[in-house]
Each structure stands twice: as C-alpha cells, then as structure tokens.
Amino acid sequence: LKHLSKTRKSFKPGAFKEGCKHKCRIIDYSLMDEMCIVSLKHQIIEAQFLQYQDIHTGDVVQGKVLSLKPIGMQVKVADGIRGLVPSLHLSDVILKQPEKKYSVGDEVKCRVLECNPEGKKLILTLKKSLVQSKLPVLSNYEDAKPGLITHGFVVCAREFGCIVKFYNDVKGLVPKNELGSEPISCPDKVFYEGQVLKVMVLKCEPQQERLLLSFRLSNKPGPENKWKCTPKEKQEVKYQIGEIVDVKILKKKDNGLEVSILEDEDSVVAWIPRLHLSDFVATAKLLWHCLQEGDILPGVMYLSDKGEHIILSRKSAVISAVQEEQVVRSFSEIQPGMLLTGYVRNVMPFGVFVEFPFGVTGLAPKVSMSDKFVTDTKDHFVVGQTVIAKVMSIDEEKQRVLLNLKVSECSSGDSAAESFALLNQYFKELKEIRNLLRRGEPSIRELVPGKRVPLVVQDVREDGSALFSSSSVTGLTVTATRHHLGDKNIAPGEKRKAFVLHVDALRSEVYVSLREELFKQRPKRVSMHSVFGFVSFCLS
C-alpha cells in the first residue's frame, strides 16, 4: 500500500481499475513465492540505485552531504544508501577546514572506492583527479598487468619509496629508484599523503597480493629475469599448456588455492584461482567452500606458462577446448568466424575482455555482448565466467581482436548436444559437492529437497515468515516464508512437520514449507520439458 503513491493522502483508489496500465519498478523478488514486489513511486522508478548491490567499484555517483565529521563526510547516495568520504578524499589537497568548502545539503559528485553490500559499507572519493579519470579502474590484483597505466593515490612516503593505493584496497610499492627520472633522496619531501598520480604496473604477484609500480611512465617492463626471483620461482617448468596433472591443496586463500603437483620430484607449487575451479561461477564458490587443505584434486590442467607462477584450471569447457585443439596458440592463428572457449578477464562499461588459453585476449563490445539489450555490462557477465566467443574481426597492426558473445551467434549448430553436455557437467559437479559435504556436518548432507522433517517453531517474524529448529538441523537456518506457512497459525514452541524445498550449503540455509498440498504429492519423474527449461536457465 505504501508504494502505490507518494503519500497516503495522495492515494487515489479510482486510479487502480482492472485493465489500467501503470509504470512500476521491481524492488524485491521472492524465489519461494515466485512473487515480485513493485513500486509506483516516481522517486523509486527514477532512482539510479535501489540497494548497495547496484553499486560497483569505480562507478561515479551523485550524492547529498548529510554531515561533516572528523573522520570525513557522510553522503546520501539514495534512500537507504549512505557512503563515507574519508577526510583524505575530500579534495585533491588536504582540507584543514572542510566546512568552508562543503555544507550540509550540498550536491556532490563522487567515485566509488570500495563497496561491500553485505556489510553495507560504501567508501567514496571527491578527488577530481580520480572522479574525472578516464584511465582503467584497478580493483583487483589479477587485472594488474605489466604496462598498465592508471591513477592511484599515495598513502605513505618513506625512505624506501611510496605506497600507492587503488580501488578495493589494492595497493602496491613504488621503490625509490622508480620515483622519477632523477634520483630522489627524500621521498617524504616530494610526495604527500593523498596525492593522486599516474602509475605504471611493472610486476604483479596476485596470489601474494604484491604489486610493483613506477612513476616513470616511459618505462617499459623489462625481461622477466630483470626482477630477481627466489630459487623456488626459478624452478624449471616441466609442463606444457594443456597437460593434465593431479594436485594436493596446500593452502586455502580467499581468491584461490595454493597446491602442489603430485608425482613431481621437486614438489612444484602452483595456483588455482577460485573462479577456475568450475565453469559455473556459483559452483566454483561452493567447491572452494567445501574443499579443505590436504584434499587431492585430479584432472587439473596446466594453464599458464609464464614461468614464475604456475596457473592451473579446472574449467571443464576450457580443458576440453585445449584437448580437442579448438584453441589458438598465437595472434597469427586467429581467423574471423572462429568459435573459441575462454573466460571473462574483466568487465568494463564499454564491453567485456575475454582471455583464452595460451594468453590471447579479445574484446566483446557492449553491442555484441548479449541478444538482449545491455544497459549495464556488469548485469550480464562476471569476472571468471566461462564463455564461448565468436571472432568478428582482427586488427593485425594493433594486435586487437573483436568478439561476439551473443548466444545466437556462438552456437556450433548442435545446440541440443551442447545443452546436455552443459547440464551433465553441472550435475556431475553438484554430485562432487555433495560427496564433499558428507564429511561435514551430518545435518546438511542428509537434507534433500522433498524430504519431510519434524521441526519446532522458533520464531514468527513481522513479515509473516517463520524460523524453525530441531536436533536434525543443528547449525542451520531453517526458514518458511509466509506463503509456505499456508493458512496455519503457528506459535513459538509448536512442533510441525515440514517439507524441504531448497538447501543452500554455502550459506547453511534451508527453506521449507508447511503447505498440505506438497505433502500429498508423490515424487515425479523429471520430464524432458523440465530438463530443457533448466538448460535454458543455466545458459542464461
């Protein structure tokens, strides 16, 4: 009711008659109830952002000053979305009295330095050099390729050099000999905290989160042996791209797995990025969650031959493409019309960069990304996603490749076989995950959709949903939405029999239903129509 009009006083019942059309915006969706919640409020329909998930690192946003405090400025970006501009980022220079430049209610143009939707944390900057920058946004270590030039800000200047920070708390070191073309004896007298400068990436070790930078933009990255490596890094690589090896997990990190290659006398250490655990982004995250140090992973492919750090991949589609020789080993082998399997390297407002085995990369412009109209590229692709790309054109002089990612353009002809192969791999990985879960808590591994379980009502929420508990679901959050409580009136402490709808092992959440019609139904066979529907869902 509160979303039918701006205020209750302006609500006109006569405007809502059967058959009338209204412009509205979806503000929420319940998967369990299959119900969209919409709003007719003009300010919500026109709002650029509705929730923190809509905001991405590097976005330029408009906001209104709410308050000025010693730690910085609080800015209202939208209803329910607030951000902080640290005092260091109020201007290109340090402001001793920011209240003289800004007042409560002022409209300001900011850029997102960091956004954490789960923690509702939004860090912004007002530095014009960053807000107006046209250079690439460096928000993760994987994108820090040697030769990349971008803007960063100094956070520390000492005798050994300068520490420069970028987006998402990515930071690197500019050593003393790379501060300028002329020697600088006292960096702290030349550079200051908060100073925005152009920097060039010299070297990056993503798994170690180490970044070597230079203020000398005319520099060209030297040969790999210019930078001294440890004996471990100098180890001779015995493997070729496409070779399949078995590995043992040594260390589990947020962005991947450090592993050792089995049956190798020198115990070669390698790295599997988290998103290379599977072709499916969600499955990769779930696999990472289930795997433990000491686990053995068979059938992993050697992906990178850069020498210093061995990169492995477990993406089935990429492995198949290499084994079947459906790859290009150099730029000279690329021909227009080729269908190549790769993975998303970066998502930019103007398009998607795709990387293929053997290091060849290409760009899919915004107009060639999807059969649907693309407003925001980040709504269609994520970094690490496996894709099939069609080569549209090549520029030999500039060494550039233009790609097409439209599903209608990237089919080899036998779409049914491709769909079933995709579905088969998906279920195979789900089975692997279930086997991994069996060694964990017995409560979650025994719960499957369709199972009847006895539960005790723990709490009834204001929105009508309910929380349950019992000895069989220890450590899990068990929820039934208002729709799935049916017409039953329940109270805390009551014992009820529930029907399991869905189990989210990653979040340790279980969704159940108390509706009588579900208990009366018998398990049905999966029809071919349902399978094709699921395949379409996976592809989309």
C-alpha positions in Angstrom: 0.0 0.0 0.0 2.8 2.5 0.9 4.2 2.0 -2.6 1.1 2.9 -4.5 1.6 6.6 -4.2 4.0 9.2 -2.8 2.0 9.6 0.4 -1.2 8.2 1.8 -3.0 11.5 1.3 -2.2 11.4 -2.5 -3.5 7.9 -2.9 -6.4 7.7 -5.3 -8.3 4.4 -5.3 -10.1 5.3 -8.5 -6.8 5.2 -10.4 -6.5 1.5 -9.9 -9.1 -0.2 -12.0 -8.9 -3.6 -13.7 -7.1 -3.3 -17.0 -5.4 0.0 -16.2 -1.6 0.2 -17.0 0.9 1.7 -14.7 4.7 2.2 -14.8 6.4 0.5 -11.9 9.8 -0.8 -10.8 10.6 -4.2 -9.2 12.1 -3.6 -5.7 12.1 -7.2 -4.4 11.5 -10.8 -5.5 10.7 -13.9 -3.5 12.0 -17.1 -5.2 10.0 -19.3 -2.9 6.7 -17.5 -3.5 7.5 -16.6 -7.2 6.2 -13.1 -6.3 7.6 -9.7 -7.4 7.2 -6.7 -5.2 6.9 -3.4 -7.2 6.6 0.3 -6.5 4.7 3.0 -8.3 6.6 5.8 -6.5 8.1 8.2 -9.0 11.3 8.7 -7.0 11.9 5.0 -6.8 11.2 4.5 -10.5 13.7 7.2 -11.4 16.3 6.3 -8.8 19.7 5.2 -10.2 20.3 2.8 -7.2 17.9 0.9 -5.0 20.4 -1.2 -3.0 24.1 -1.5 -2.3 24.3 -4.4 -4.8 23.5 -1.9 -7.6 26.7 0.0 -6.9 30.0 -1.2 -8.3 33.6 -0.2 -7.6 34.6 2.7 -9.9 31.1 4.0 -10.5 30.6 7.7 -10.5 27.6 8.7 -8.3 25.7 11.8 -7.2 25.0 12.3 -3.6 23.9 14.8 -0.9 26.0 15.9 2.0 24.4 14.6 5.3 27.1 15.6 7.8 30.8 16.6 8.3 32.8 14.8 10.9 36.5 14.5 11.8 36.7 11.1 10.0 35.1 12.5 6.9 31.9 13.3 5.1 28.7 11.3 5.2 26.9 11.3 1.8 23.4 10.1 0.9 23.5 8.4 -2.5 19.9 7.2 -2.4 17.2 6.2 0.0 18.7 3.7 2.4 22.2 4.0 0.8 24.8 6.1 2.6 28.5 6.4 1.9 31.6 7.8 3.6 34.1 10.1 2.1 37.2 9.8 4.3 38.9 13.2 5.2 41.8 12.2 3.0 39.5 12.1 0.0 37.5 15.4 0.4 39.7 17.1 -2.1 42.9 16.7 -4.2 44.7 18.5 -1.4 44.2 18.0 2.3 41.5 20.3 3.7 42.1 21.6 7.2 38.6 23.2 7.4 36.3 21.3 5.1 33.2 23.1 6.4 34.3 26.1 4.5 34.1 24.2 1.2 31.1 22.0 1.9 27.8 22.4 3.7 25.0 20.0 4.7 22.7 19.6 1.8 25.3 20.2 -1.0 25.1 18.0 -4.1 28.4 16.3 -4.7 29.8 14.1 -7.4 31.8 11.1 -6.1 33.5 7.9 -7.3 33.2 4.6 -5.5 36.5 3.4 -4.0 35.0 0.3 -2.3 31.6 -1.2 -1.9 30.7 -4.1 0.4 26.9 -4.8 0.0 26.9 -7.4 2.8 28.4 -5.0 5.3 26.6 -2.0 3.8 29.9 -0.3 3.5 30.4 2.3 0.8 33.7 4.3 0.6 33.7 7.3 -1.8 36.2 9.9 -3.1 35.8 13.5 -4.1 39.2 13.9 -5.6 38.6 15.4 -9.0 41.7 13.6 -10.4 40.0 10.2 -9.6 36.4 11.2 -10.3 37.3 12.6 -13.8 39.9 9.9 -14.6 39.5 8.1 -17.9 42.1 5.5 -17.1 41.3 1.9 -16.3 40.0 1.2 -12.7 42.3 -1.2 -10.9 40.2 -3.0 -8.4 41.9 -6.4 -8.1 45.4 -7.7 -8.4 44.5 -10.1 -11.2 44.0 -7.1 -13.5 47.4 -5.5 -12.8 49.1 -6.5 -16.0 52.7 -5.2 -16.6 52.5 -2.0 -18.6 49.1 -0.9 -17.3 48.9 2.8 -16.6 46.2 4.1 -14.1 45.6 6.6 -11.4 46.4 5.9 -7.7 46.8 7.9 -4.5 49.8 8.0 -2.2 49.1 6.6 1.3 52.7 6.5 2.6 56.0 8.1 1.6 59.2 6.8 3.3 62.9 6.4 2.6 62.3 3.1 0.6 59.7 4.7 -1.7 55.9 5.2 -1.8 52.9 3.0 -1.1 50.2 3.7 -3.6 46.6 2.6 -3.2 43.8 2.0 -5.8 40.3 0.7 -5.6 39.1 -2.1 -3.3 42.1 -1.6 -1.1 44.5 -2.8 -3.8 47.9 -1.3 -3.1 51.5 -1.5 -4.4 55.0 -0.2 -3.9 56.9 2.3 -5.9 60.5 1.7 -5.0 62.9 4.6 -4.6 64.6 4.0 -8.0 61.2 4.3 -9.7 60.0 7.5 -8.2 61.3 9.7 -11.1 63.7 10.0 -13.9 66.1 11.8 -11.5 67.2 10.3 -8.1 65.0 11.4 -5.2 66.9 11.2 -1.8 63.9 12.2 0.4 60.6 10.9 -1.0 58.6 12.2 2.0 59.6 15.8 1.0 58.4 15.4 -2.6 55.3 13.3 -2.2 52.4 13.7 0.3 49.6 11.5 1.6 46.5 11.7 -0.6 48.4 12.8 -3.7 46.9 11.4 -6.9 49.5 10.3 -9.5 49.7 8.2 -12.7 51.5 5.0 -12.1 52.6 2.1 -14.3 52.5 -1.6 -13.3 55.9 -3.2 -13.5 55.1 -6.6 -11.9 52.3 -8.3 -10.0 52.0 -11.5 -7.9 48.2 -11.8 -7.5 48.3 -14.8 -5.1 50.8 -12.9 -2.8 49.0 -9.6 -3.3 52.3 -7.9 -4.2 52.4 -5.1 -6.7 55.5 -3.3 -8.0 54.9 0.1 -9.6 56.7 3.0 -11.2 56.1 6.8 -11.6 58.3 6.7 -14.7 55.6 6.2 -17.3 58.1 6.0 -20.1 59.5 2.8 -18.6 58.9 -0.4 -20.5 58.7 -3.6 -18.5 62.0 -5.4 -18.8 62.5 -9.0 -19.5 61.3 -11.4 -16.8 64.7 -12.1 -15.5 65.2 -8.4 -14.7 63.5 -8.9 -11.4 65.3 -11.2 -9.1 63.4 -14.4 -8.3 63.8 -16.8 -5.5 65.2 -20.2 -6.2 61.6 -21.5 -5.9 60.5 -19.1 -8.7 63.4 -20.0 -10.9 62.4 -23.6 -11.0 62.4 -25.1 -14.4 58.8 -25.6 -15.7 58.4 -29.2 -16.8 54.8 -28.9 -18.1 53.1 -27.7 -21.2 49.8 -25.8 -21.5 47.0 -28.4 -21.7 48.8 -31.0 -19.7 46.6 -32.7 -17.0 48.0 -33.1 -13.5 46.8 -34.2 -10.1 47.4 -31.7 -7.2 47.2 -31.6 -3.5 45.8 -28.5 -1.7 48.5 -26.9 0.5 46.8 -23.6 1.5 43.3 -22.2 1.1 43.1 -18.4 0.4 40.2 -16.1 -0.3 40.9 -15.9 -4.0 42.1 -19.4 -4.7 44.1 -22.5 -3.7 47.8 -23.0 -3.4 48.6 -26.5 -4.5 51.5 -28.9 -5.1 51.7 -31.0 -8.2 51.8 -34.7 -7.3 54.2 -37.2 -8.7 56.8 -34.4 -9.1 60.2 -34.8 -7.5 60.7 -31.1 -7.0 57.2 -30.6 -5.4 56.3 -27.8 -7.8 53.9 -25.3 -6.2 51.1 -23.9 -8.3 48.0 -21.8 -8.0 44.3 -22.4 -8.9 42.2 -19.2 -8.9 38.9 -19.7 -7.2 36.9 -19.0 -10.3 38.9 -21.6 -12.2 37.5 -24.4 -10.1 34.5 -24.7 -12.3 32.8 -23.4 -15.5 29.9 -22.3 -13.2 30.6 -19.2 -11.1 28.2 -20.3 -8.3 29.6 -23.9 -8.3 33.2 -22.6 -8.1 32.4 -20.7 -4.9 30.6 -23.7 -3.4 33.6 -26.0 -4.3 36.0 -23.6 -2.7 33.9 -23.6 0.4 33.8 -27.4 0.6 37.4 -28.2 -0.2 40.0 -28.4 2.6 43.8 -28.3 2.9 45.2 -31.8 2.1 42.4 -32.7 -0.4 43.5 -34.2 -3.7 42.2 -32.7 -6.9 42.5 -34.9 -10.0 42.4 -33.8 -13.6 43.6 -30.2 -13.3 45.0 -28.5 -16.4 48.3 -26.5 -16.7 47.1 -23.2 -18.0 49.9 -20.6 -17.8 53.5 -20.9 -18.9 54.7 -17.6 -17.6 57.3 -19.4 -15.5 57.3 -17.5 -12.3 53.9 -18.7 -11.1 52.2 -21.8 -12.5 48.4 -21.2 -13.0 46.1 -24.2 -13.2 42.5 -24.5 -14.3 39.7 -27.0 -13.6 37.2 -25.5 -16.0 35.9 -28.5 -18.0 34.9 -26.4 -21.1 38.4 -24.8 -21.3 40.1 -28.2 -20.7 38.0 -29.8 -23.5 38.8 -27.0 -25.9 42.6 -27.4 -25.4 42.5 -31.2 -25.6 40.4 -31.0 -28.8 42.8 -28.4 -30.3 40.0 -25.9 -30.6 42.3 -23.1 -29.5 44.7 -20.5 -30.9 48.3 -20.5 -29.7 49.2 -17.1 -31.0 47.6 -14.0 -32.6 48.7 -15.1 -36.1 46.4 -18.2 -35.8 43.2 -16.2 -35.2 40.7 -16.1 -38.1 37.3 -14.3 -38.3 34.4 -16.7 -37.7 36.3 -18.9 -35.2 34.4 -20.1 -32.1 36.8 -20.1 -29.1 36.2 -21.1 -25.4 37.6 -18.7 -22.9 36.8 -16.9 -19.7 35.9 -13.3 -18.7 39.1 -11.4 -17.7 37.5 -8.0 -17.0 34.1 -6.3 -17.3 34.1 -2.7 -18.3 31.3 -0.2 -19.1 32.1 -0.4 -22.8 32.4 -4.2 -23.1 34.0 -7.4 -21.8 37.6 -8.6 -22.1 37.9 -12.4 -22.7 41.1 -14.4 -22.3 41.8 -17.7 -24.0 44.3 -20.4 -23.2 47.8 -19.5 -24.4 47.3 -15.9 -23.4 45.4 -14.5 -26.4 42.8 -11.9 -25.4 39.9 -10.1 -27.1 37.2 -7.5 -26.5 33.4 -8.0 -26.9 31.9 -4.5 -27.3 28.7 -3.7 -25.4 26.6 -4.1 -28.6 28.0 -7.7 -29.2 27.7 -8.9 -25.6 24.1 -10.3 -25.5 21.0 -10.9 -27.6 19.2 -8.8 -25.0 19.6 -5.0 -24.7 22.5 -4.2 -22.4 22.2 -1.3 -20.0 24.9 -2.3 -17.5 27.6 -4.7 -18.6 28.0 -6.0 -15.0 24.4 -7.3 -15.1 25.3 -9.8 -17.8 28.8 -11.1 -17.1 31.1 -11.5 -14.1 34.9 -12.0 -14.0 35.9 -15.6 -14.3 32.8 -16.7 -16.2 33.3 -19.3 -18.9 32.2 -18.1 -22.3 32.1 -19.2 -26.0 33.1 -16.3 -28.2 33.0 -15.8 -32.0 35.8 -13.8 -33.6 34.3 -10.9 -35.5 37.4 -9.1 -36.8 41.1 -8.7 -36.1 43.5 -5.7 -36.3 46.9 -7.2 -37.0 48.7 -3.8 -36.8 47.3 -3.1 -33.3 47.0 -6.7 -32.3 43.4 -6.4 -31.4 40.6 -8.9 -31.6 36.9 -8.0 -31.6 34.5 -10.8 -30.3 30.8 -11.6 -30.2 29.3 -13.2 -27.1 25.7 -13.4 -28.3 24.3 -16.9 -27.7 22.5 -16.8 -31.1 25.8 -16.2 -32.8 28.1 -18.6 -30.8 26.4 -22.0 -31.4 28.3 -24.7 -33.3 25.0 -25.9 -34.7 24.1 -28.8 -32.4 22.6 -26.7 -29.6 20.8 -29.7 -28.0 24.1 -31.6 -27.6 25.8 -28.5 -26.2 23.0 -28.0 -23.7 23.0 -31.6 -22.5 26.8 -31.6 -22.1 26.5 -28.4 -20.0 23.7 -29.9 -17.9 25.7 -33.2 -17.4 28.8 -31.3 -16.2 26.6 -29.2 -13.9 25.1 -32.3 -12.2 28.5 -34.0 -12.1 29.9 -31.1 -10.1 26.9 -31.0 -7.8 27.4 -34.7 -7.0 31.1 -34.0 -6.2 30.0 -31.2 -3.9 27.5 -33.5 -2.1 30.3 -36.1 -1.6 32.5 -33.4 -0.1 29.6 -32.3 2.2 29.3 -35.9 3.5 32.4 -35.5 5.6 31.0 -32.3 7.2 28.0 -31.8 9.5 25.6 -34.7 9.1 22.6 -32.4 9.3 23.2 -30.7 6.0 24.2 -33.7 4.0 21.0 -35.6 5.0 18.7 -32.8 3.9 17.5 -33.0 0.3 14.5 -31.3 -1.4 11.4 -33.3 -0.9 12.3 -34.7 2.5 9.8 -34.5 5.4 11.4 -33.4 8.6 10.0 -32.7 12.1 10.7 -29.2 13.3 10.0 -26.8 16.2 8.8 -23.3 15.6 11.5 -21.0 17.0 10.1 -17.5 16.0 7.5 -15.8 13.8 8.7 -12.7 12.1 6.8 -9.5 11.4 6.7 -10.2 7.7 4.9 -13.5 8.4 7.8 -15.8 7.8 9.0 -18.3 10.5 12.2 -19.8 11.8 12.5 -23.4 12.9 14.9 -25.5 14.8 15.5 -29.1 15.8 18.3 -31.6 16.6 18.3 -32.7 12.9 19.1 -29.2 11.6 21.7 -28.1 14.2 23.8 -25.1 12.9 21.4 -24.4 10.0 19.0 -21.5 9.5 15.6 -23.0 8.6 13.0 -20.7 7.1 9.5 -20.8 5.8 8.1 -17.8 4.0 4.5 -16.5 4.8 3.3 -18.2 1.6 4.7 -21.6 2.6 3.1 -21.4 6.0 -0.2 -21.8 4.2 -3.3 -21.0 6.3 -1.8 -22.3 9.5 -1.5 -20.2 12.6 1.7 -21.2 14.4 3.4 -20.1 17.6 6.9 -20.5 19.0 7.4 -23.9 20.6 4.9 -25.8 18.4 6.0 -29.0 16.7 5.4 -29.1 12.9 6.3 -31.4 10.1 7.9 -29.6 7.2 8.7 -30.2 3.5 12.3 -29.3 2.4 12.2 -27.0 -0.6 15.8 -26.0 -1.0 19.2 -26.4 0.7 21.9 -23.7 0.4 25.0 -25.4 1.6 27.2 -22.3 1.1 25.1 -20.2 3.4 23.9 -23.1 5.6 20.3 -22.1 4.9 17.3 -24.4 4.4 13.9 -23.4 3.0 10.8 -25.4 4.0 7.1 -25.4 3.5 4.1 -26.4 5.7 1.6 -26.5 2.8 -0.6 -29.6 2.8 -0.7 -29.9 -1.0 3.1 -30.6 -1.1 2.8 -33.4 1.5 0.1 -35.1 -0.7 2.2 -35.1 -3.8 4.4 -38.0 -4.8 7.8 -37.5 -6.3 7.6 -37.1 -10.1 9.9 -38.0 -12.8 11.8 -35.1 -14.4 10.2 -34.5 -17.9 12.3 -33.6 -21.0 10.5 -30.3 -21.0 11.8 -29.6 -17.5 15.3 -30.6 -18.5 15.3 -28.2 -21.4 14.0 -25.4 -19.2 16.8 -26.0 -16.7 19.4 -26.0 -19.5 18.0 -22.6 -20.7 18.2 -21.3 -17.2 21.9 -22.4 -16.9 22.7 -20.8 -20.3 21.1 -17.5 -19.4 
